[in-house]
Amino acid sequence: MKIALILVLATFLYGDFKQDIFKLYQDKKYSKVCNLGYKNFTKLKNDEKFISLYAFACLKSDYIDMLSVPITKLKQSKESRANASYFSIILMQKKLLYYAMVDGYDISSLNLPSTDYVLSKAFDFYIKQNRKKDIYIFNDDKNNRISYKLSLTKKRGIYKIVIDEFYDNKFVKKHIYW
């Protein structure tokens, strides 16, 4: 009897937790969802729908390095495996772009899958370039009103990739990756 009561209580408590995460996601508070998902991963580890939700929140808040944990758990369903592959591509592109921009590694011969995520667009553009520059300006392939500025910055001894996003030449959002 005690075990049944504990299970009901645990389900009720985790249900509230999941409702909170879902509500925050709906409210577009992606960084909060990402941080909550990361801190409470043990509560989510067997629910791939919520792991995917938390991972997409990390992606939307540009916390790409936090994708490595959900990638390892998304394997039970076809949709989960597709999500894990999507996140893996973006994480790999970030690491390779960082390596190329900071250390001068030549990635021009790579032929990798791509995504619609802003970092993938920057990665694809970068590998088509024939020379090293400080700043890269490029237009979106699907919408000519959207453009990007790709550059590096260095703060406290650490390089960061910066992608400024523009719509009709007006600044929209800054994406920072390290």
Phi, psi and omega in degrees: 000319179297321181296317179297319179295319178295318179296318179296316179296316179297317178297319179297315181293315179292327177300316177298318180299315180294322177298319178299315180297315181297317179297316178298320178296315178299326179278006178062033176263065189296320181294325177294317179298315180300312181293319177296317179298318180294313182293331184245031185303325181297332178285337184255349195304340179253006180244094187293335177294318179283330174296318177296318178299314179295321180293318177296326176296319177298319179296315182292338178260010178065025176265064188296324181296339179281359179283342185298325180291308179296328180304319183289338183263343184274092184213353187281324183242164178300317180297318179296317179295322176296317177297317179299319178295317179301311180295323180296318179301312183295317178298316179295318179298320179297314181296317180291320178295319177299313179302316181291313184287322183276315187256357178078016179293134183278113178250010185296337181271357181286142176231092185248159173298161180230169178226180177270002181288146186304321179294323176296320178297317178295319179300310180301317179295315183300317184291342177277347181284145181261352183217156180278131178227167176279326182224136177242129176246131179211157180259151177292137181292331186261341181217108185288356176275348180257133176223166184222152172236119181254130180204175175246148171226158180230121178229130180051039175081003181242129176284147175224140174277132179238129174237112175268131182253135182232147173234121186051044179065014176253132181300133180246309187202148175250128177249129181234130182228143175217000000 
